[in-house]
Amino acid sequence: MNYDALRILLVDDDDDDRLFFKDAIEEVKVKTVVTTVNDGVELMDYLIKSDILSPNLVFLDLNM
């Protein structure tokens, strides 16, 4: 599969953790698009949208 950018979806309820994650991803020399949601409900709402491309990676905060 050939993608223009690696699509990453981060599910985390902590604003600081989302910021740290985005900062860390910016240091990686791979073209990425990071989308964040705050909880499982937002995650499911995001994933069922028909107009989005599915993420390549999903990072979940298991302690939410």
N, C-alpha and C positions, 0 to 999 in steps of 0.2 A: 504494500500500500504506500502511496506517495501522498504526503500531507504537506501543506505549506507551513504549519506550525503544530507543535505538540499541544493538544488541548488538555488542560488539567482542571479538574473540579475539586475544590477544597471545601469540605464540610466541617465547620468549626464555629462554636458559639462564642469564642473569645476574640475580641477585636485585636488585641496585641498579638496573639498567635497567628491570626490571618496576616497581619502586617509583617511579622518575622518571616513567615512562609514566603510571601511575595518578594521580600528583600532577598531571601536566599535563592529563590528561583531566578531572579534577575542576574545573579552571579554566574549562573550556568550558561555556557556558551551554546545553547540550543534555543532556537526560536520557539517561544512558548506563548500561549494565551491562557491566563489563569482566571477562572471564574470562581467566585466564592458564594456560598450560601450559609445560613446561620444554623439550620437544624434539619432534622429528617423530613419535616413537612415541606420546607422549601426545596430540599433535595428532590423529593418525589414530584413536586410541582414543576421543577426545572426539567427533570428527565422525561416527563410525559409531553412536553411541548414538541409539536411536530416540526417546528421551523428551526430547530437547532441541530447542529452536528453533535453526535454523541462524544463525550470526552474519551480521550485515550487512557487517562489515568484518573482515578478518584482517590483522594486522601480523606479518610474519615477520622474525626476525633472520637475515639471510643469512650472517653470519659464525660461525654456531654450528658 
